[in-house]
């Protein structure tokens, strides 16, 4: 029986380029590195997000799994990312429970910039 999500991981093709995006552009702070620097983890609240560069074994896909990063102000964050040239694949929209837009990392992996609405 599944009891929790242990971590979420995203494949990348160039670990240095990916780290520059996730750390310098998105502002994530690395908390663990392994596999000779080819796997990097970032603790975000109670969750862990990782990026890994494992060649043909695990390839990025713009149609694959997506991670949603919770932000305080999705409008400001999407505007900031646009100003830095980050590709925006879906402008901000509202659902009954959240506001979100979709951007991508340098490998085309989709990332939701997300804000839950007050219940």
N, C-alpha and C positions, 0 to 999 in steps of 0.2 A: 504494500500500500504506500502510495506517495504521501509524504507528510509535509514537504515544503519544497520550494525551489532553492537548490543549493547555491547556484549562481547563474548568471546569464553570460554567454560568451559570443563574441563576434569574430569571424575569421577576417584576416587582413593579408595583403600581399607584401607590404613593406612596413615593417614594424616601426622604423624611425619616422616615416611619414605619418603613420597612424597615431603614434604617440604625440607627435606635434599637433595633430588635429584634436585628439581627445584631451590632451593636457593644456596646450596653449590656446586653442580656440574655444573648447567647451569648458576648460578650467578644472578638469578632474585631477585629483592628486593620486599618484600611484601608491599602493599599500603593500604590494607583493610583486616580485618578479621571479620567474623560474625558466627552466628550459633554455639556459644560456641567453636570457633576455628575450626569447621568442614568445613568452606568455607574460602578460602584465595584468594585474588586478587593481581595481579601484573600488573601495568601499564607499557606498553612497547610502546614507541612512543605514537601515538594517540589512540592505542588500549588497551583493557584490556583482560587479560587471567586469568582464575580462575581455582582452583582445589577444588573439593568438595568430602566429604566422607559422603554419605547418605545411607549406607547399601544396602539393597535389592532394594531400589527405583531407584538407578542409579548405574549400574555396569560398570567397565572398559571392554573394548573389544579390542583385537589386530586387529580386523577387522572393527572397528568403525571409527568415524570421526578423522581426523588428523589435527594437527596444524602445521603451517610452521613458524619457527623462522628465521628471516633475520639476517645474520651475515656478517661481513666484509670479512672473509676468510674461506670459507667452508672447504677447504683442511686442514687448521690448526685446525679448530674446530673438525672435524671428527677425526683427529689424536689424539687430546687431549682427546676426549671422549673415543676412543678405549683404550688409555693408562690407563684410569680410570675404564675399564671393562664394559663400557656401551655397551649393545648389539647393533650391527650395522646390520640392516636387508637388507639394500641396499647400496652398496658402491656408491661413488659419480658418478654422470653422468651429462651430459649436455643435455638440451633441447634447442630449438631455443631462449628461453627467460631467462633461468636461469641455475644454477648449483646447484645440491642438492643431499643429501643422506638421508637415513631414519634410525633413531635410535628408541629406546623405553625407556619409563620410567619403574620403578620397577613393575608396574602393566601390562606392555605390551602395553600400549597406544603408538601409533606411533607418532613420531615427525620428521618433515622434518627440516633438517639443510639446509638453502636456501640462495642463493645469486642471485639477479636479475642481468642480464647482462646490460651493458650500451646500451641505445637505439640508 
